[in-house]
Amino acid sequence: MKLLALDTSTEACSAALFIDGEIRQRFEITPKAHTKLLLPMIESLLAEAELKLSQLDALAFGCGPGSFTGLRIATGVVQGLAFGADLPVVPVSTLAALAQNRLPERAFVAIDARIGEIFWGVYQRNADGFMELVGKEAVLPVEQIEFPAQSALGMGSGWRVYKEELLLKTEGFVTQIESDVLPQSSTIAELGVYGFQRGLGVAAEFAQPVYLRDKVAQTEIERAQIRLNRDNG
């Protein structure tokens, strides 16, 4: 099995190559240079492995939730590669990739979504050793989150920005917090292979970003109103 994975959903930019169980990765934290670094990372990995894109079985990418611009970059690149090489694509949740980084028994994953909200998902390790979604992913204010009354690892930037509110809301069930962890293409590769083996690969045109928000871009007036309401509430 040979699969190329990529991710630009956060300030991190990364690409990884899975070859029969071995993973090679390029990873760099670079908030504004994703478009410059991603393709060279991919070219470097393929050259190092002496592989052509057409020799791969599939592609995978971090489909979100995450940065609107970052998700569009990853989607555009993976679609272009998939069309050119006629390869299937496995979309992988950014929240799942975060949880897969540590493989706890259970994870409460929260990424800062700005304007007073978080991207939220509860993940649990399954019998195959992969993090599996419990319920649904959502974007919502901290006070509206729902979680199982079970101990879990808190993961993601949401735990840094809203630590006190989240700890209060989760009522002592969080055993440890890792707020600085970022999604990596190495875990996206692992989840991509797992998804591919389960028949979750799609054609290039169906490889789409997941924003969770119905309305991605809000006007400055709307954002100001949300901030005002939050400050007064």
N, CA, C and O of each residue as an XYZ file, in Angstrom:
932
protein
N       0.842     -1.195      0.000
C       0.000      0.000      0.000
C       0.878      1.246      0.000
O       1.771      1.391      0.835
N       0.612      2.142     -0.947
C       1.370      3.383     -1.058
C       0.386      4.545     -1.116
O      -0.471      4.611     -1.998
N       0.525      5.455     -0.163
C      -0.424      6.565     -0.068
C       0.307      7.842      0.311
O       1.186      7.837      1.173
N      -0.069      8.941     -0.346
C       0.465     10.257     -0.046
C      -0.592     11.047      0.716
O      -1.750     11.102      0.300
N      -0.193     11.666      1.841
C      -1.123     12.459      2.641
C      -0.601     13.881      2.777
O       0.608     14.111      2.782
N      -1.523     14.833      2.886
C      -1.121     16.223      3.053
C      -2.109     16.950      3.956
O      -3.268     16.560      4.092
N      -1.603     18.031      4.575
C      -2.469     18.798      5.480
C      -1.999     20.237      5.573
O      -0.812     20.503      5.763
N      -2.944     21.169      5.435
C      -2.679     22.597      5.624
C      -3.834     23.241      6.387
O      -4.128     24.419      6.185
N      -4.484     22.488      7.252
C      -5.706     22.950      7.920
C      -5.448     23.912      9.067
O      -6.367     24.596      9.518
N      -4.208     23.976      9.549
C      -3.850     24.887     10.647
C      -2.580     25.638     10.261
O      -2.237     25.707      9.081
N      -1.876     26.202     11.250
C      -0.621     26.889     10.956
C       0.485     25.943     10.522
O       1.524     26.384     10.031
N       0.270     24.640     10.700
C       1.251     23.638     10.271
C       1.001     23.233      8.821
O      -0.141     23.132      8.373
N       2.082     23.007      8.110
C       2.019     22.494      6.737
C       2.805     21.192      6.714
O       3.949     21.149      7.168
N       2.197     20.128      6.187
C       2.914     18.852      6.192
C       2.461     17.952      5.049
O       1.360     18.079      4.513
N       3.358     17.040      4.705
C       3.075     15.999      3.715
C       3.748     14.726      4.204
O       4.803     14.780      4.836
N       3.147     13.592      3.915
C       3.701     12.316      4.370
C       3.467     11.248      3.314
O       2.493     11.296      2.563
N       4.371     10.291      3.273
C       4.281      9.185      2.331
C       4.257      7.878      3.121
O       5.186      7.564      3.864
N       3.185      7.137      2.943
C       3.033      5.821      3.574
C       3.412      4.761      2.545
O       2.809      4.680      1.474
N       4.414      3.948      2.878
C       4.844      2.880      1.971
C       4.908      1.572      2.754
O       5.856      1.329      3.500
N       3.902      0.746      2.577
C       3.876     -0.578      3.207
C       4.180     -0.520      4.700
O       4.986     -1.301      5.205
N       3.536      0.401      5.399
C       3.677      0.481      6.845
C       4.703      1.485      7.330
O       4.683      1.860      8.502
N       5.606      1.936      6.455
C       6.610      2.931      6.829
C       6.121      4.314      6.415
O       5.576      4.486      5.325
N       6.319      5.306      7.295
C       5.854      6.665      7.014
C       7.024      7.639      7.039
O       7.803      7.670      7.992
N       7.136      8.437      5.972
C       8.113      9.522      5.919
C       7.328     10.827      5.864
O       6.327     10.922      5.155
N       7.775     11.825      6.607
C       7.002     13.057      6.701
C       7.871     14.300      6.566
O       9.036     14.318      6.963
N       7.263     15.346      5.986
C       7.824     16.694      6.006
C       6.826     17.543      6.795
O       5.627     17.518      6.514
N       7.319     18.289      7.778
C       6.431     19.053      8.663
C       7.074     20.374      9.014
O       8.245     20.427      9.389
N       6.297     21.451      8.889
C       6.822     22.772      9.249
C       5.674     23.666      9.708
O       4.605     23.686      9.098
N       5.910     24.400     10.787
C       4.926     25.375     11.256
C       5.198     26.685     10.541
O       6.206     27.348     10.784
N       4.278     27.047      9.652
C       4.494     28.182      8.764
C       3.145     28.753      8.349
O       2.626     28.399      7.291
N       2.567     29.634      9.168
C       1.192     30.097      8.966
C       0.875     30.674      7.587
O      -0.254     30.545      7.116
N       1.850     31.306      6.934
C       1.530     31.999      5.679
C       2.337     31.509      4.481
O       2.445     32.217      3.480
N       2.902     30.317      4.572
C       3.739     29.836      3.466
C       3.306     28.471      2.946
O       4.089     27.781      2.292
N       2.068     28.075      3.228
C       1.596     26.758      2.802
C       1.705     26.547      1.295
O       2.125     25.486      0.833
N       1.325     27.563      0.541
C       1.329     27.405     -0.915
C       2.744     27.255     -1.469
O       2.944     26.624     -2.507
N       3.725     27.835     -0.777
C       5.113     27.748     -1.245
C       5.762     26.419     -0.857
O       6.623     25.914     -1.578
N       5.355     25.856      0.270
C       6.049     24.691      0.807
C       5.426     23.348      0.444
O       6.139     22.350      0.340
N       4.117     23.305      0.250
C       3.444     22.013      0.128
C       3.916     21.193     -1.061
O       4.273     20.026     -0.898
N       3.926     21.777     -2.254
C       4.336     21.018     -3.438
C       5.799     20.578     -3.371
O       6.096     19.436     -3.722
N       6.733     21.447     -2.931
C       8.113     20.968     -2.761
C       8.226     19.823     -1.757
O       9.043     18.921     -1.945
N       7.422     19.844     -0.697
C       7.420     18.739      0.261
C       7.016     17.433     -0.421
O       7.641     16.390     -0.226
N       5.962     17.514     -1.219
C       5.451     16.331     -1.918
C       6.498     15.813     -2.907
O       6.781     14.616     -2.961
N       7.067     16.736     -3.687
C       8.086     16.343     -4.675
C       9.299     15.704     -4.001
O       9.861     14.732     -4.507
N       9.694     16.253     -2.866
C      10.838     15.724     -2.131
C      10.585     14.303     -1.635
O      11.452     13.436     -1.746
N       9.396     14.072     -1.090
C       9.056     12.741     -0.587
C       9.042     11.702     -1.703
O       9.575     10.603     -1.543
N       8.433     12.052     -2.828
C       8.356     11.112     -3.951
C       9.747     10.830     -4.528
O      10.063      9.692     -4.876
N      10.568     11.871     -4.625
C      11.923     11.691     -5.156
C      12.760     10.823     -4.227
O      13.516      9.966     -4.685
N      12.629     11.040     -2.936
C      13.378     10.262     -1.953
C      13.011      8.788     -2.018
O      13.864      7.917     -1.847
N      11.727      8.514     -2.267
C      11.252      7.127     -2.348
C      11.380      6.561     -3.761
O      11.078      5.391     -3.995
N      11.829      7.397     -4.705
C      11.957      6.995     -6.105
C      10.622      6.474     -6.653
O      10.543      5.412     -7.270
N       9.592      7.263     -6.399
C       8.247      6.919     -6.848
C       7.661      8.036     -7.692
O       7.972      9.212     -7.499
N       6.819      7.653     -8.619
C       6.020      8.610     -9.361
C       4.618      8.624     -8.757
O       4.182      7.646     -8.151
N       3.929      9.732     -8.929
C       2.578      9.860     -8.374
C       1.676      8.728     -8.866
O       0.847      8.218     -8.112
N       1.836      8.342    -10.108
C       1.000      7.302    -10.710
C       1.220      5.921    -10.088
O       0.418      5.012    -10.300
N       2.297      5.763     -9.326
C       2.579      4.482     -8.697
C       1.904      4.332     -7.330
O       1.970      3.271     -6.709
N       1.259      5.397     -6.875
C       0.567      5.345     -5.593
C      -0.789      4.676     -5.744
O      -1.330      4.578     -6.846
N      -1.331      4.217     -4.621
C      -2.665      3.614     -4.607
C      -3.747      4.644     -4.320
O      -4.879      4.514     -4.785
N      -3.390      5.672     -3.548
C      -4.398      6.661     -3.156
C      -3.730      7.887     -2.554
O      -2.531      7.895     -2.277
N      -4.542      8.927     -2.357
C      -4.139     10.144     -1.671
C      -5.048     10.348     -0.466
O      -6.155      9.810     -0.425
N      -4.593     11.114      0.506
C      -5.420     11.486      1.649
C      -5.106     12.927      2.009
O      -3.998     13.403      1.762
N      -6.083     13.631      2.599
C      -5.821     15.009      3.003
C      -6.659     15.367      4.219
O      -7.726     14.797      4.448
N      -6.157     16.324      4.994
C      -6.917     16.842      6.123
C      -8.022     17.733      5.600
O      -7.772     18.856      5.161
N      -9.247     17.231      5.649
C     -10.380     17.921      5.008
C     -11.046     18.948      5.922
O     -11.964     19.649      5.497
N     -10.592     19.043      7.169
C     -11.180     20.005      8.084
C     -11.874     19.307      9.241
O     -11.939     18.080      9.303
N     -12.379     20.100     10.137
C     -12.464     21.563     10.115
C     -11.114     22.216     10.374
O     -10.165     21.585     10.842
N     -11.065     23.514     10.049
C      -9.825     24.248     10.235
C      -9.878     25.585      9.520
O     -10.957     26.118      9.263
N      -8.720     26.120      9.204
C      -8.617     27.404      8.521
C      -9.265     27.339      7.143
O      -8.999     26.419      6.369
N     -10.111     28.309      6.842
C     -10.789     28.342      5.544
C      -9.778     28.348      4.402
O      -9.889     27.560      3.463
N      -8.791     29.243      4.485
C      -7.783     29.331      3.425
C      -6.965     28.053      3.342
O      -6.723     27.537      2.251
N      -6.539     27.542      4.490
C      -5.749     26.315      4.509
C      -6.478     25.138      3.911
O      -5.887     24.353      3.170
N      -7.751     25.004      4.220
C      -8.528     23.887      3.672
C      -8.675     23.996      2.165
O      -8.654     22.989      1.457
N      -8.823     25.223      1.674
C      -8.934     25.407      0.224
C      -7.613     25.040     -0.470
O      -7.623     24.477     -1.565
N      -6.495     25.356      0.159
C      -5.192     25.012     -0.420
C      -5.058     23.495     -0.533
O      -4.729     22.973     -1.598
N      -5.314     22.790      0.574
C      -5.177     21.331      0.575
C      -6.127     20.682     -0.414
O      -5.759     19.741     -1.117
N      -7.355     21.191     -0.466
C      -8.348     20.622     -1.386
C      -7.926     20.813     -2.826
O      -8.015     19.888     -3.633
N      -7.464     22.013     -3.153
C      -7.047     22.282     -4.518
C      -5.875     21.417     -4.955
O      -5.850     20.899     -6.072
N      -4.905     21.268     -4.059
C      -3.726     20.468     -4.399
C      -4.099     18.995     -4.548
O      -3.706     18.353     -5.522
N      -4.850     18.458     -3.595
C      -5.161     17.033     -3.655
C      -6.056     16.712     -4.854
O      -5.915     15.654     -5.467
N      -6.968     17.614     -5.187
C      -7.805     17.392     -6.369
C      -6.962     17.414     -7.635
O      -7.147     16.575     -8.516
N      -6.039     18.367     -7.736
C      -5.183     18.449     -8.914
C      -4.334     17.205     -9.082
O      -4.212     16.679    -10.188
N      -3.744     16.727     -7.987
C      -2.923     15.516     -8.048
C      -3.775     14.299     -8.403
O      -3.368     13.458     -9.204
N      -4.951     14.215     -7.806
C      -5.817     13.055     -8.037
C      -6.325     13.016     -9.475
O      -6.364     11.948    -10.087
N      -6.712     14.166    -10.020
C      -7.160     14.218    -11.412
C      -6.020     13.818    -12.346
O      -6.213     13.034    -13.275
N      -4.843     14.360    -12.092
C      -3.714     14.106    -12.976
C      -3.250     12.665    -12.989
O      -2.823     12.158    -14.026
N      -3.331     11.992    -11.832
C      -2.840     10.613    -11.735
C      -3.964      9.589    -11.664
O      -3.712      8.389    -11.548
N      -5.206     10.062    -11.735
C      -6.377      9.180    -11.671
C      -6.347      8.318    -10.404
O      -6.414      7.091    -10.462
N      -6.245      9.001     -9.259
C      -6.167      8.314     -7.976
C      -7.373      8.655     -7.104
O      -7.907      9.760     -7.195
N      -7.803      7.727     -6.268
C      -8.869      8.030     -5.300
C      -8.315      8.857     -4.148
O      -7.115      8.841     -3.878
N      -9.195      9.572     -3.478
C      -8.808     10.427     -2.362
C      -9.601     10.032     -1.115
O     -10.807      9.793     -1.180
N      -8.909      9.970      0.009
C      -9.567      9.692      1.284
C      -9.560     10.967      2.124
O      -8.500     11.376      2.597
N     -10.723     11.612      2.325
C     -10.778     12.777      3.208
C     -10.661     12.319      4.661
O     -11.299     11.347      5.065
N      -9.843     13.023      5.443
C      -9.621     12.659      6.850
C      -9.906     13.873      7.729
O      -9.417     14.969      7.456
N     -10.681     13.681      8.763
C     -11.012     14.757      9.686
C      -9.769     15.282     10.399
O      -8.931     14.506     10.860
N      -9.658     16.603     10.484
C      -8.581     17.224     11.232
C      -8.651     16.847     12.706
O      -7.621     16.620     13.341
N      -9.857     16.780     13.250
C     -10.028     16.427     14.657
C      -9.594     14.989     14.907
O      -8.962     14.695     15.922
N      -9.929     14.102     13.989
C      -9.509     12.701     14.113
C      -7.987     12.595     14.050
O      -7.381     11.816     14.786
N      -7.377     13.382     13.170
C      -5.918     13.344     13.037
C      -5.236     13.815     14.316
O      -4.206     13.270     14.713
N      -5.815     14.835     14.965
C      -5.268     15.286     16.240
C      -5.320     14.174     17.278
O      -4.334     13.911     17.966
N      -6.472     13.526     17.385
C      -6.626     12.449     18.359
C      -5.687     11.285     18.058
O      -5.144     10.666     18.973
N      -5.499     10.992     16.779
C      -4.640      9.877     16.368
C      -3.175     10.124     16.731
O      -2.392      9.180     16.846
N      -2.807     11.398     16.911
C      -1.427     11.724     17.287
C      -1.003     11.055     18.587
O       0.159     10.683     18.748
N      -1.951     10.903     19.518
C      -1.626     10.380     20.841
C      -2.271      9.023     21.131
O      -1.803      8.286     22.000
N      -3.320      8.699     20.421
C      -4.030      7.423     20.591
C      -4.445      7.150     22.045
O      -4.167      6.072     22.569
N      -5.098      8.102     22.693
C      -5.614      7.822     24.024
C      -6.843      6.924     23.915
O      -7.333      6.668     22.815
N      -7.327      6.459     25.024
C      -8.567      5.669     24.975
C      -9.720      6.540     24.497
O     -10.598      6.084     23.766
N      -9.705      7.816     24.926
C     -10.763      8.737     24.533
C     -10.190     10.144     24.495
O      -9.319     10.479     25.299
N     -10.668     10.972     23.570
C     -10.171     12.342     23.449
C     -11.323     13.312     23.225
O     -12.225     13.064     22.424
N     -11.269     14.426     23.959
C     -12.158     15.552     23.699
C     -11.333     16.554     22.891
O     -10.466     17.232     23.442
N     -11.596     16.648     21.606
C     -10.772     17.471     20.718
C     -11.459     18.811     20.468
O     -12.625     18.860     20.078
N     -10.725     19.890     20.697
C     -11.279     21.232     20.516
C     -10.251     22.116     19.809
O      -9.142     22.309     20.307
N     -10.624     22.644     18.657
C      -9.771     23.583     17.928
C     -10.445     24.953     17.970
O     -11.648     25.070     17.738
N      -9.663     25.977     18.266
C     -10.196     27.336     18.292
C     -10.747     27.700     16.915
O     -10.022     27.676     15.920
N     -12.034     28.035     16.868
C     -12.684     28.399     15.606
C     -12.900     29.908     15.500
O     -13.572     30.379     14.582
N     -12.336     30.656     16.430
C     -12.478     32.110     16.497
C     -13.924     32.496     16.789
O     -14.791     31.639     16.958
N     -14.165     33.809     16.846
C     -15.466     34.422     17.143
C     -16.230     33.681     18.244
O     -17.445     33.501     18.159
N     -15.500     33.257     19.276
C     -16.139     32.671     20.444
C     -16.592     31.242     20.301
O     -17.385     30.766     21.114
N     -16.104     30.533     19.277
C     -16.547     29.156     19.057
C     -15.364     28.198     18.951
O     -14.218     28.611     18.771
N     -15.679     26.895     19.068
C     -14.668     25.858     18.889
C     -15.181     24.804     17.917
O     -16.384     24.563     17.816
N     -14.245     24.179     17.204
C     -14.549     22.958     16.468
C     -14.391     21.831     17.483
O     -13.346     21.719     18.124
N     -15.405     21.006     17.633
C     -15.457     20.041     18.738
C     -15.772     18.634     18.233
O     -16.626     18.447     17.366
N     -15.073     17.657     18.788
C     -15.370     16.264     18.466
C     -14.894     15.354     19.585
O     -13.854     15.599     20.197
N     -15.655     14.307     19.849
C     -15.278     13.291     20.841
C     -14.834     12.049     20.075
O     -15.567     11.528     19.234
N     -13.627     11.584     20.376
C     -13.087     10.419     19.676
C     -12.696      9.324     20.663
O     -12.213      9.598     21.761
N     -12.912      8.102     20.255
C     -12.586      6.952     21.092
C     -11.799      5.932     20.283
O     -12.109      5.684     19.117
N     -10.776      5.337     20.901
C      -9.951      4.348     20.207
C     -10.732      3.060     20.015
O     -11.293      2.519     20.968
N     -10.768      2.565     18.766
C     -11.514      1.337     18.481
C     -10.602      0.113     18.585
O      -9.417      0.233     18.897
N     -11.164     -1.049     18.322
C     -10.424     -2.303     18.488
C      -9.257     -2.425     17.515
O      -8.327     -3.194     17.757
N      -9.300     -1.665     16.408
C      -8.221     -1.704     15.426
C      -7.093     -0.722     15.747
O      -6.088     -0.669     15.039
N      -7.269      0.058     16.826
C      -6.235      1.022     17.201
C      -6.342      2.352     16.479
O      -5.338      3.044     16.307
N      -7.551      2.721     16.050
C      -7.763      3.993     15.374
C      -8.830      4.790     16.119
O      -9.761      4.225     16.693
N      -8.675      6.114     16.100
C      -9.625      6.979     16.779
C     -10.893      7.107     15.949
O     -10.843      7.420     14.759
N     -12.014      6.864     16.583
C     -13.310      6.797     15.909
C     -14.247      7.822     16.533
O     -14.300      7.957     17.755
N     -14.984      8.541     15.697
C     -15.882      9.593     16.158
C     -17.043      9.029     16.968
O     -17.664      8.035     16.592
N     -17.319      9.695     18.097
C     -18.492      9.379     18.907
C     -19.481     10.523     18.727
O     -19.183     11.652     19.118
N     -20.625     10.268     18.159
C     -21.583     11.338     17.882
C     -21.208     12.097     16.625
O     -20.876     11.489     15.608
N     -21.258     13.432     16.683
C     -20.974     14.260     15.516
C     -19.952     15.344     15.845
O     -19.846     15.785     16.990
N     -19.204     15.765     14.830
C     -18.360     16.943     14.978
C     -19.247     18.178     14.873
O     -20.288     18.151     14.216
N     -18.827     19.264     15.528
C     -19.654     20.465     15.515
C     -18.796     21.701     15.702
O     -17.663     21.620     16.179
N     -19.348     22.849     15.321
C     -18.745     24.132     15.653
C     -19.770     24.861     16.506
O     -20.911     25.048     16.084
N     -19.367     25.277     17.710
C     -20.324     25.829     18.654
C     -19.614     26.546     19.796
O     -18.417     26.343     20.001
N     -20.339     27.387     20.545
C     -19.750     28.011     21.730
C     -19.471     26.942     22.786
O     -20.125     25.899     22.809
N     -18.500     27.205     23.657
C     -18.112     26.236     24.674
C     -19.302     25.800     25.514
O     -19.428     24.618     25.833
N     -20.172     26.728     25.875
C     -21.280     26.391     26.773
C     -22.285     25.419     26.160
O     -23.140     24.888     26.869
N     -22.194     25.180     24.855
C     -23.145     24.273     24.208
C     -22.571     22.887     23.919
O     -23.263     22.055     23.332
N     -21.337     22.618     24.312
C     -20.760     21.313     23.995
C     -21.446     20.208     24.768
O     -21.937     20.418     25.878
N     -21.476     19.018     24.165
C     -22.011     17.825     24.805
C     -20.921     16.762     24.772
O     -20.188     16.645     23.790
N     -20.818     15.989     25.849
C     -19.742     15.007     25.944
C     -20.190     13.837     26.804
O     -21.059     14.000     27.661
N     -19.610     12.655     26.590
C     -19.920     11.517     27.456
C     -19.263     11.705     28.819
O     -18.156     12.237     28.902
N     -19.921     11.281     29.870
C     -19.390     11.425     31.231
C     -18.337     10.351     31.494
O     -18.526      9.461     32.323
N     -17.240     10.457     30.777
C     -16.141      9.501     30.881
C     -14.823     10.256     30.804
O     -14.757     11.323     30.194
N     -13.785      9.723     31.407
C     -12.488     10.397     31.403
C     -11.914     10.447     29.993
O     -12.128      9.539     29.189
N     -11.181     11.526     29.702
C     -10.650     11.704     28.353
C      -9.456     12.642     28.384
O      -9.247     13.368     29.356
N      -8.674     12.619     27.312
C      -7.572     13.549     27.101
C      -8.115     14.758     26.347
O      -8.776     14.603     25.320
N      -7.842     15.960     26.848
C      -8.233     17.175     26.143
C      -7.161     17.556     25.147
O      -5.991     17.655     25.515
N      -7.530     17.772     23.888
C      -6.540     18.022     22.850
C      -6.944     19.187     21.958
O      -8.126     19.374     21.669
N      -5.965     19.968     21.523
C      -6.202     21.007     20.544
C      -6.155     22.417     21.103
O      -6.198     22.623     22.316
N      -6.067     23.389     20.198
C      -5.896     24.794     20.571
C      -7.077     25.353     21.351
O      -6.922     26.330     22.084
N      -8.251     24.753     21.206
C      -9.411     25.203     21.971
C      -9.182     25.092     23.458
O      -9.721     25.882     24.234
N      -8.379     24.108     23.867
C      -8.076     23.918     25.286
C      -7.107     24.974     25.798
O      -7.027     25.197     27.006
N      -6.379     25.621     24.919
C      -5.515     26.718     25.332
C      -6.316     28.008     25.457
O      -6.142     28.763     26.413
N      -7.182     28.256     24.499
C      -7.937     29.506     24.464
C      -9.075     29.505     25.479
O      -9.353     30.530     26.102
N      -9.737     28.356     25.648
C     -10.910     28.289     26.519
C     -10.729     27.260     27.638
O     -11.670     26.550     27.994
N      -9.531     27.187     28.180
C      -9.208     26.138     29.153
C     -10.152     26.150     30.350
O     -10.725     25.115     30.692
N     -10.321     27.287     30.983
C     -11.145     27.353     32.192
C     -12.587     26.990     31.896
O     -13.204     26.230     32.642
N     -13.133     27.531     30.804
C     -14.530     27.251     30.453
C     -14.742     25.773     30.125
O     -15.744     25.175     30.516
N     -13.781     25.196     29.402
C     -13.908     23.788     29.026
C     -13.767     22.865     30.237
O     -14.506     21.888     30.361
N     -12.833     23.166     31.117
C     -12.663     22.345     32.315
C     -13.919     22.388     33.180
O     -14.334     21.371     33.736
N     -14.513     23.562     33.289
C     -15.741     23.693     34.060
C     -16.876     22.907     33.404
O     -17.651     22.231     34.080
N     -16.959     23.006     32.084
C     -18.036     22.334     31.352
C     -17.881     20.821     31.391
O     -18.876     20.106     31.510
N     -16.659     20.321     31.295
C     -16.440     18.870     31.250
C     -16.359     18.233     32.636
O     -16.110     17.034     32.758
N     -16.566     19.031     33.670
C     -16.852     18.528     35.018
C     -15.821     17.547     35.574
O     -16.188     16.579     36.240
N     -14.550     17.783     35.312
C     -13.524     16.951     35.910
C     -13.225     15.650     35.197
O     -12.439     14.843     35.693
N     -13.830     15.429     34.052
C     -13.579     14.185     33.319
C     -12.305     14.236     32.472
O     -11.856     13.208     31.966
N     -11.721     15.425     32.317
C     -10.495     15.564     31.540
C      -9.288     15.250     32.423
O      -9.040     15.937     33.414
N      -8.557     14.231     32.066
C      -7.432     13.754     32.870
C      -6.123     14.455     32.551
O      -5.224     14.499     33.391
N      -6.003     15.006     31.342
C      -4.772     15.655     30.896
C      -5.101     16.538     29.710
O      -6.060     16.274     28.985
N      -4.311     17.587     29.503
C      -4.545     18.508     28.394
C      -3.286     18.631     27.548
O      -2.192     18.814     28.082
N      -3.438     18.531     26.221
C      -2.353     18.789     25.270
C      -2.874     19.814     24.269
O      -3.447     19.463     23.238
N      -2.666     21.082     24.594
C      -3.268     22.151     23.795
C      -2.410     22.588     22.610
O      -2.902     23.274     21.715
N      -1.142     22.203     22.594
C      -0.251     22.655     21.523
C      -0.095     21.648     20.385
O       0.622     21.915     19.421
N      -0.750     20.510     20.486
C      -0.632     19.499     19.444
C      -1.323     19.987     18.168
O      -2.389     20.601     18.226
N      -0.713     19.709     17.032
C      -1.260     20.101     15.729
C      -1.453     18.862     14.859
O      -0.741     17.871     15.028
N      -2.404     18.908     13.934
C      -2.569     17.764     13.026
C      -1.326     17.560     12.179
O      -0.680     18.530     11.781
N      -0.988     16.330     11.903
C       0.166     15.999     11.081
C      -0.250     15.046      9.969
O      -1.149     14.223     10.143
N       0.408     15.167      8.835
C       0.069     14.313      7.700
C       0.439     12.852      7.956
O      -0.091     11.959      7.294
N       1.341     12.597      8.907
C       1.687     11.206      9.214
C       0.479     10.458      9.769
O       0.234      9.312      9.395
N      -0.281     11.105     10.664
C      -1.474     10.449     11.191
C      -2.616     10.482     10.174
O      -3.469      9.594     10.161
N      -2.627     11.506      9.326
C      -3.606     11.527      8.237
C      -3.337     10.374      7.278
O      -4.266      9.790      6.720
N      -2.055     10.048      7.090
C      -1.699      8.899      6.249
C      -2.214      7.597      6.870
O      -2.777      6.751      6.175
N      -2.017      7.444      8.186
C      -2.497      6.240      8.872
C      -4.011      6.100      8.735
O      -4.521      5.036      8.384
N      -4.717      7.189      9.017
C      -6.173      7.162      8.913
C      -6.623      7.030      7.458
O      -7.659      6.429      7.172
N      -5.836      7.596      6.543
C      -6.163      7.474      5.124
C      -6.079      6.045      4.636
O      -6.952      5.584      3.900
N      -5.027      5.334      5.042
C      -4.892      3.923      4.669
C      -6.031      3.113      5.267
O      -6.624      2.263      4.603
N      -6.329      3.391      6.535
C      -7.431      2.685      7.210
C      -8.759      2.943      6.489
O      -9.552      2.024      6.285
N      -8.988      4.194      6.112
C     -10.213      4.527      5.394
C     -10.257      3.914      4.008
O     -11.304      3.442      3.565
N      -9.124      3.920      3.325
C      -9.061      3.330      1.991
C      -9.397      1.843      2.034
O     -10.125      1.341      1.177
N      -8.874      1.150      3.021
C      -9.135     -0.282      3.169
C     -10.593     -0.569      3.503
O     -11.079     -1.681      3.298
N     -11.278      0.431      4.013
C     -12.701      0.283      4.334
C     -13.597      0.846      3.233
O     -14.810      0.958      3.412
N     -13.003      1.196      2.103
C     -13.770      1.660      0.958
C     -14.213      3.107      1.020
O     -15.226      3.467      0.420
N     -13.463      3.958      1.743
C     -13.867      5.346      1.909
C     -13.192      6.296      0.919
O     -13.350      7.511      1.035
N     -12.457      5.773     -0.036
C     -11.853      6.616     -1.065
C     -12.908      7.167     -2.008
O     -13.874      6.475     -2.329
N     -12.734      8.409     -2.458
C     -13.691      9.035     -3.374
C     -12.954      9.579     -4.593
O     -11.735      9.749     -4.569
N     -13.699      9.848     -5.648
C     -13.122     10.472     -6.834
C     -12.728     11.910     -6.512
O     -13.256     12.512     -5.578
N     -11.795     12.457     -7.294
C     -11.233     13.778     -7.007
C     -12.296     14.850     -6.807
O     -12.181     15.677     -5.904
N     -13.339     14.841     -7.651
C     -14.343     15.902     -7.561
C     -15.160     15.851     -6.275
O     -15.813     16.830     -5.913
N     -15.126     14.714     -5.586
C     -15.870     14.574     -4.341
C     -14.987     14.785     -3.107
O     -15.452     14.637     -1.977
N     -13.737     15.123     -3.321
C     -12.828     15.436     -2.212
C     -13.033     16.896     -1.851
O     -12.430     17.782     -2.456
N     -13.874     17.144     -0.876
C     -14.280     18.499     -0.532
C     -13.924     18.839      0.913
O     -13.864     17.950      1.763
N     -13.689     20.117      1.194
C     -13.389     20.529      2.567
C     -14.628     20.469      3.453
O     -15.754     20.591      2.969
N     -14.416     20.284      4.729
C     -15.497     20.281      5.719
C     -15.312     21.502      6.610
O     -14.369     21.571      7.398
N     -16.222     22.465      6.478
C     -16.096     23.701      7.244
C     -16.872     23.645      8.563
O     -16.514     24.325      9.524
N     -17.927     22.841      8.606
C     -18.863     22.733      9.731
C     -19.773     23.952      9.827
O     -20.961     23.807     10.115
N     -19.244     25.146      9.592
C     -20.101     26.322      9.592
C     -20.919     26.367      8.304
O     -20.397     26.124      7.216
N     -22.218     26.682      8.440
C     -23.056     26.839      7.254
C     -22.632     28.064      6.466
O     -22.685     28.079      5.237
N     -22.217     29.075      7.180
C     -21.773     30.320      6.544
C     -20.326     30.538      6.935
O     -20.038     30.886      8.080
N     -19.425     30.339      6.012
C     -18.001     30.374      6.330
C     -17.505     31.794      6.582
O     -16.841     32.060      7.584
N     -17.823     32.676      5.693
C     -17.307     34.037      5.795
C     -18.387     34.961      6.332
O     -19.434     35.127      5.705
N     -18.142     35.557      7.478
C     -19.075     36.504      8.046
C     -18.558     37.922      7.825
O     -17.353     38.145      7.708
N     -19.483     38.873      7.770
C     -19.071     40.257      7.585
C     -18.456     40.787      8.870
O     -18.661     40.225      9.946
N     -17.703     41.870      8.751
C     -17.087     42.469      9.929
C     -18.151     42.944     10.916
O     -17.943     42.888     12.128
N     -19.286     43.409     10.405
C     -20.365     43.852     11.290
C     -20.892     42.682     12.111
O     -21.106     42.811     13.316
N     -21.103     41.528     11.451
C     -21.599     40.344     12.155
C     -20.604     39.892     13.217
O     -20.992     39.537     14.330
N     -19.324     39.907     12.871
C     -18.297     39.480     13.823
C     -18.255     40.423     15.019
O     -18.135     39.985     16.163
N     -18.354     41.729     14.743
C     -18.338     42.705     15.830
C     -19.533     42.498     16.752
O     -19.415     42.623     17.971
N     -20.684     42.182     16.163
C     -21.883     41.954     16.969
C     -21.728     40.723     17.844
O     -22.151     40.726     19.000
N     -21.122     39.667     17.303
C     -20.890     38.449     18.085
C     -19.963     38.738     19.255
O     -20.201     38.282     20.373
N     -18.892     39.507     18.988
C     -17.959     39.852     20.071
C     -18.637     40.694     21.134
O     -18.402     40.509     22.328
N     -19.482     41.624     20.697
C     -20.204     42.499     21.634
C     -21.142     41.676     22.504
O     -21.195     41.866     23.719
N     -21.885     40.757     21.882
C     -22.814     39.916     22.630
C     -22.076     39.057     23.645
O     -22.532     38.886     24.776
N     -20.910     38.508     23.225
C     -20.138     37.662     24.121
C     -19.609     38.462     25.306
O     -19.642     37.992     26.444
N     -19.114     39.690     25.033
C     -18.566     40.515     26.108
C     -19.641     40.958     27.097
O     -19.378     41.119     28.289
N     -20.855     41.153     26.581
C     -21.949     41.616     27.447
C     -22.671     40.461     28.142
O     -23.444     40.653     29.080
N     -22.380     39.223     27.632
C     -23.086     38.064     28.201
C     -22.355     37.452     29.353
O     -22.824     36.472     29.932
